[in-house]
């Protein structure tokens, strides 16, 4: 039995009893079996604790007081000017038209050289005119309609025209309507060029002529509204295989020009634009600023660490499983944001109309203690998310909620052939003269078979050597070659120029069957593509009709071109200086 220690403080200082232990413990002792209230860790006076934190300056740190209200001032400037690049004229931009329509629309091809195509549209225009003229109060109406069919006829196909005769459906369709229906596009061109609808129609009185002439603008207006077409060439750059354009909006700092230098088609959003230079002549009145007070809401995402220490988190997101390297900055920044700064973000609703360039003029935040703080942009470097260049602002393009894309009328695959050191434009889908799409290999095979039937074969009695020399092998006629040539005044840079392969039947040059590859062909102009636009994966181009309904309920249809990634290299089988066995 040990003796009691009378002087505990002295014994501890002199270390007389080194085995003595000291415990300090504070614990609660609930008198019930329900621990729910104890686990809530309730605070009896939270306002007093918050006041003490504010008094001691703890809310001046990064995890300060929560915002209650925020008042912002934003200017939403509408896009008023549009210019197709490069070198296109600038014009006004209508607010009720989707920007995709204005950018992507292409002129409809009605001729390939001297050959007429798009007979589906020609017949639709003719049917529309006969319907309008058939309801007009004109004397001898039946004879007048017959005169229009004779004035603007659809000719019987020429038996020697491979484009119309080689394909059975084209041949049968044109024979069925020749002499029975009118070519409405010829009348459309005549009226658009300043002529009158009654020109060339005999036996009309002055009253009947005035009646028919008044229907001419109705025909042109109907077709112009049916399919949207550009006044010029549009924003498609055939050399770079992409759309290029600029838009402008009046802002408090002056006209703001935004440029989309590489838009492939499809979904047009803010990330397709960058800050441009110059002016589009869109100086105008700046809209008034919108001042609004909103309630900020904290941002939440899956796997976000919970702000309460005693809350139990789920295991759906395992940040510990992310193992970035020391040079993987993207993952490191993501982890730092998710684990350290995730509870520092708040969401403020800001409603601005579509088709505007919005810039925030100021932001005042009121916290839970009633203090009002003026929020300014961060220093250098600035937060660059959703910004366009160095100038702050957010672009909301006047896009479409939903676009219905029709079947591909034309499809071209630009592929590399390393064995031949060439680039080929493979026409996967071509548009026939009737306007219907057809697989390119099938259309090329039918055209080649038609030429073989018209070509006189050599006499079988003509002596032939057992071994023949072939200068060059043949490739399918839907393969259009592009050969590398030097850029002018540059001995190193290379560009791709469209060439032509001779037909294996009569050695005539094979013409492209798509409007995508006929750039400048009908005007005897060369067509060049930048060499870097065709990588090893290839490039795929498609032309199709798009249809959408605007927010005002108007239906818009336009012909567009879209660029996508290809499917790799291909081999044409082209070879030179080969020997063939003729036995």
TASUL-V845843 format. One record per residue. N is the residue number from 1. PSI is psi in whole degrees, -180 to 180 (999 if undefined). Layout:
N/PSI + N/PSI
This chain:
1/124 + 2/154 + 3/147 + 4/148 + 5/117 + 6/-36 + 7/87 + 8/-39 + 9/-42 + 10/-38 + 11/-38 + 12/-37 + 13/-33 + 14/0 + 15/43 + 16/-26 + 17/82 + 18/-13 + 19/2 + 20/129 + 21/150 + 22/130 + 23/134 + 24/118 + 25/136 + 26/120 + 27/155 + 28/151 + 29/85 + 30/147 + 31/7 + 32/167 + 33/-6 + 34/115 + 35/10 + 36/-44 + 37/-35 + 38/-35 + 39/-18 + 40/-16 + 41/57 + 42/146 + 43/125 + 44/-32 + 45/74 + 46/-31 + 47/-37 + 48/-40 + 49/-42 + 50/-39 + 51/-39 + 52/-39 + 53/-41 + 54/-38 + 55/-37 + 56/1 + 57/16 + 58/-22 + 59/0 + 60/-6 + 61/-169 + 62/-36 + 63/70 + 64/-163 + 65/152 + 66/142 + 67/144 + 68/-50 + 69/157 + 70/134 + 71/123 + 72/158 + 73/117 + 74/143 + 75/119 + 76/102 + 77/125 + 78/149 + 79/120 + 80/-14 + 81/149 + 82/140 + 83/121 + 84/138 + 85/155 + 86/142 + 87/14 + 88/160 + 89/143 + 90/143 + 91/176 + 92/152 + 93/119 + 94/143 + 95/-19 + 96/13 + 97/136 + 98/142 + 99/-32 + 100/-36 + 101/-45 + 102/-36 + 103/-47 + 104/-16 + 105/140 + 106/152 + 107/143 + 108/131 + 109/122 + 110/-11 + 111/146 + 112/93 + 113/-123 + 114/-4 + 115/135 + 116/136 + 117/-173 + 118/50 + 119/-18 + 120/-42 + 121/-36 + 122/-43 + 123/-35 + 124/-41 + 125/-41 + 126/-41 + 127/-39 + 128/-42 + 129/-43 + 130/-32 + 131/-41 + 132/-47 + 133/-30 + 134/-23 + 135/-7 + 136/148 + 137/76 + 138/139 + 139/147 + 140/53 + 141/-40 + 142/-41 + 143/-35 + 144/-43 + 145/-38 + 146/-35 + 147/-37 + 148/-37 + 149/-38 + 150/-32 + 151/-40 + 152/77 + 153/163 + 154/111 + 155/156 + 156/136 + 157/140 + 158/126 + 159/-19 + 160/-2 + 161/110 + 162/-32 + 163/-31 + 164/-29 + 165/-26 + 166/-27 + 167/123 + 168/-41 + 169/-33 + 170/-45 + 171/-46 + 172/-41 + 173/-43 + 174/-34 + 175/-32 + 176/-31 + 177/-12 + 178/126 + 179/-5 + 180/-25 + 181/158 + 182/154 + 183/97 + 184/-22 + 185/-32 + 186/-41 + 187/-38 + 188/-45 + 189/-39 + 190/-44 + 191/-39 + 192/-31 + 193/5 + 194/0 + 195/178 + 196/150 + 197/-23 + 198/0 + 199/131 + 200/-1 + 201/116 + 202/160 + 203/24 + 204/140 + 205/170 + 206/-37 + 207/-41 + 208/-37 + 209/-43 + 210/-36 + 211/-45 + 212/-36 + 213/-31 + 214/-22 + 215/-16 + 216/-50 + 217/-27 + 218/-36 + 219/-48 + 220/-39 + 221/-36 + 222/-44 + 223/-37 + 224/-32 + 225/-25 + 226/-48 + 227/122 + 228/128 + 229/150 + 230/159 + 231/-32 + 232/-136 + 233/-17 + 234/-172 + 235/0 + 236/128 + 237/103 + 238/-20 + 239/-35 + 240/-4 + 241/47 + 242/165 + 243/139 + 244/128 + 245/170 + 246/148 + 247/162 + 248/151 + 249/141 + 250/127 + 251/168 + 252/-26 + 253/8 + 254/-174 + 255/129 + 256/118 + 257/128 + 258/134 + 259/137 + 260/95 + 261/-16 + 262/66 + 263/113 + 264/-11 + 265/157 + 266/-117 + 267/120 + 268/116 + 269/-177 + 270/-31 + 271/-7 + 272/-6 + 273/159 + 274/166 + 275/130 + 276/174 + 277/171 + 278/-161 + 279/146 + 280/12 + 281/32 + 282/32 + 283/128 + 284/-176 + 285/135 + 286/133 + 287/156 + 288/151 + 289/146 + 290/116 + 291/128 + 292/142 + 293/128 + 294/171 + 295/115 + 296/146 + 297/136 + 298/144 + 299/134 + 300/145 + 301/163 + 302/131 + 303/5 + 304/133 + 305/136 + 306/143 + 307/-23 + 308/134 + 309/-36 + 310/8 + 311/146 + 312/123 + 313/153 + 314/169 + 315/24 + 316/-35 + 317/120 + 318/97 + 319/-21 + 320/-20 + 321/-11 + 322/116 + 323/82 + 324/156 + 325/171 + 326/-21 + 327/0 + 328/82 + 329/-33 + 330/-44 + 331/-37 + 332/-42 + 333/-39 + 334/-45 + 335/-41 + 336/-40 + 337/-45 + 338/-33 + 339/-24 + 340/-48 + 341/16 + 342/-29 + 343/15 + 344/11 + 345/139 + 346/150 + 347/129 + 348/122 + 349/133 + 350/105 + 351/118 + 352/149 + 353/153 + 354/153 + 355/31 + 356/159 + 357/109 + 358/134 + 359/130 + 360/124 + 361/-28 + 362/161 + 363/121 + 364/127 + 365/134 + 366/125 + 367/-172 + 368/-15 + 369/6 + 370/3 + 371/137 + 372/123 + 373/140 + 374/118 + 375/125 + 376/160 + 377/154 + 378/166 + 379/-157 + 380/129 + 381/148 + 382/163 + 383/115 + 384/6 + 385/132 + 386/13 + 387/159 + 388/91 + 389/-151 + 390/-20 + 391/129 + 392/152 + 393/158 + 394/129 + 395/129 + 396/94 + 397/148 + 398/68 + 399/-170 + 400/143 + 401/-34 + 402/135 + 403/128 + 404/120 + 405/129 + 406/179 + 407/152 + 408/120 + 409/-32 + 410/140 + 411/127 + 412/133 + 413/115 + 414/112 + 415/155 + 416/140 + 417/96 + 418/-30 + 419/-34 + 420/-4 + 421/50 + 422/170 + 423/134 + 424/139 + 425/96 + 426/117 + 427/96 + 428/-36 + 429/131 + 430/159 + 431/122 + 432/174 + 433/-26 + 434/-7 + 435/-4 + 436/143 + 437/151 + 438/139 + 439/134 + 440/-44 + 441/-38 + 442/-44 + 443/-40 + 444/-38 + 445/-39 + 446/-40 + 447/-42 + 448/-40 + 449/-37 + 450/-42 + 451/-37 + 452/-36 + 453/-32 + 454/-11 + 455/137 + 456/117 + 457/158 + 458/155 + 459/135 + 460/-19 + 461/-8 + 462/127 + 463/142 + 464/145 + 465/151 + 466/-27 + 467/130 + 468/154 + 469/124 + 470/120 + 471/-41 + 472/139 + 473/165 + 474/158 + 475/162 + 476/146 + 477/-4 + 478/11 + 479/111 + 480/123 + 481/149 + 482/118 + 483/147 + 484/133 + 485/160 + 486/146 + 487/139 + 488/138 + 489/29 + 490/122 + 491/-2 + 492/-40 + 493/146 + 494/142 + 495/164 + 496/129 + 497/137 + 498/132 + 499/-165 + 500/142 + 501/141 + 502/145 + 503/144 + 504/-8 + 505/-59 + 506/8 + 507/15 + 508/148 + 509/137 + 510/127 + 511/146 + 512/145 + 513/5 + 514/149 + 515/-22 + 516/-33 + 517/3 + 518/23 + 519/116 + 520/1 + 521/-43 + 522/-15 + 523/13 + 524/40 + 525/146 + 526/152 + 527/123 + 528/146 + 529/136 + 530/137 + 531/-32 + 532/-9 + 533/-11 + 534/89 + 535/-174 + 536/-28 + 537/-14 + 538/175 + 539/138 + 540/128 + 541/135 + 542/141 + 543/126 + 544/165 + 545/139 + 546/146 + 547/135 + 548/165 + 549/123 + 550/174 + 551/-22 + 552/-2 + 553/-2 + 554/137 + 555/132 + 556/133 + 557/136 + 558/155 + 559/127 + 560/161 + 561/135 + 562/141 + 563/134 + 564/173 + 565/141 + 566/-166 + 567/25 + 568/-175 + 569/161 + 570/161 + 571/128 + 572/-20 + 573/11 + 574/130 + 575/155 + 576/152 + 577/66 + 578/154 + 579/137 + 580/150 + 581/115 + 582/2 + 583/999
